[in-house]
Amino acid sequence: MTPGSSVANLTALWAARDLRGVKTVVASSASHLSVRKAARILGLPYVEVGVDRGHRLDPAALPHDLSDACLVLTAGTTSVGAVDPLECCGRAAWTHIDAAWAGPLALSDQYRSVLSGVDQADSVAVSAHKGLFQPKESALVMFRDIEAAHGAISFGGAYLAAPNIGVQGSHGAAATLLLATLLAWGREGVAARIERCMDNARRLQAFIAAHPDLECFPDGGTGVTIFRPAPDRTDAFRADLPQSLASSATIGGDAWLRCVSANPNADMERIIAAIDKACRRTST
Ligand SMILES: Cc1ncc(COP(=O)(O)O)c(C=O)c1O
């Protein structure tokens, strides 16, 4: 476990560098800034490749030779929740999947297919403090070859009963809260809540798609809804929405609004009514 997905990504790229000798990090322009940060810390050049209209990495834009590269694919991009083509796994010396947002969908029979191909990765990062309902500083990094990875990122010392694994030295019992959640709700209970979040997003997207004054960005399939009034009056519209109902997102230089579906108990009637009301106010 790591205290967030930035550290999970750093840990994975560290293992990639030291186990496979990767010399560059390749990721899409929609990848999270922590990937660039990790490349910088590790002294690896960062190569950015383009995305398609839906913000997925464009495989045609990948460098031809990835034999000494760590390819980072994102499952649930930060702005729009898009999932990169995971079938690109295996094309590089090491493939890491930053599944900070979409990773927990693996627990749902209904939505697992969004992550199809994830099992081919060398490493996967998942934030528990996003889709697993944990307080902040809770994430996981998983490795295909755990023994080799631990060997690469562990340091022992005479004063330690067991070597430190990963970036952190002393730390608290990081898994306790996640364990308590899993014991209390079980895998089915967690999956049911994830599915409620996804159902909420689908409801919101259906409402926006049917609304004559709203436009929706293509759905990334992971519970992130990006929308705006059409024609664009996003700033005025946002000011009319209840605070924290939506965050702002700048996509291709344009202002959009973003609702991340991470609360299974969200009152969708109220949310939809508030958006509808702001729409009527802004258009008058
Ligand atoms: C795709 C993705 N990766 C990594 C991170 C970084 O996670 P953290 O803030 O837990 O370090 C984020 C945060 O939003 C993210 O969206």
The ligand as an SDF file (V2000), in Angstrom:
LIG
                    3D

 16 16  0  0  0  0  0  0  0  0999 V2000
   -5.2620    8.9630  -12.9820 C   0  0  0  0  0  0  0  0  0  0  0  0
   -4.6290    9.4600  -11.7240 C   0  0  0  0  0  0  0  0  0  0  0  0
   -3.4270    8.9810  -11.3590 N   0  0  0  0  0  0  0  0  0  0  0  0
   -2.8050    9.4010  -10.2370 C   0  0  0  0  0  0  0  0  0  0  0  0
   -3.3900   10.3420   -9.4180 C   0  0  0  0  0  0  0  0  0  0  0  0
   -2.6460   10.7880   -8.1920 C   0  0  0  0  0  0  0  0  0  0  0  0
   -3.2590   10.2760   -7.0740 O   0  0  0  0  0  0  0  0  0  0  0  0
   -2.9420   10.8190   -5.6050 P   0  0  0  0  0  0  0  0  0  0  0  0
   -3.5560   12.1760   -5.5260 O   0  0  0  0  0  0  0  0  0  0  0  0
   -3.5860    9.7910   -4.7570 O   0  0  0  0  0  0  0  0  0  0  0  0
   -1.4640   10.8560   -5.4120 O   0  0  0  0  0  0  0  0  0  0  0  0
   -4.6340   10.8710   -9.7570 C   0  0  0  0  0  0  0  0  0  0  0  0
   -5.2820   11.8840   -8.8940 C   0  0  0  0  0  0  0  0  0  0  0  0
   -6.2810   12.4460   -9.1760 O   0  0  0  0  0  0  0  0  0  0  0  0
   -5.2710   10.4300  -10.9300 C   0  0  0  0  0  0  0  0  0  0  0  0
   -6.4570   10.9300  -11.3180 O   0  0  0  0  0  0  0  0  0  0  0  0
  1  2  1  0
  2  3  1  0
  2 15  2  0
  3  4  2  0
  4  5  1  0
  5  6  1  0
  5 12  2  0
  6  7  1  0
  7  8  1  0
  8  9  2  0
  8 10  1  0
  8 11  1  0
 12 13  1  0
 12 15  1  0
 13 14  2  0
 15 16  1  0
M  END
$$$$
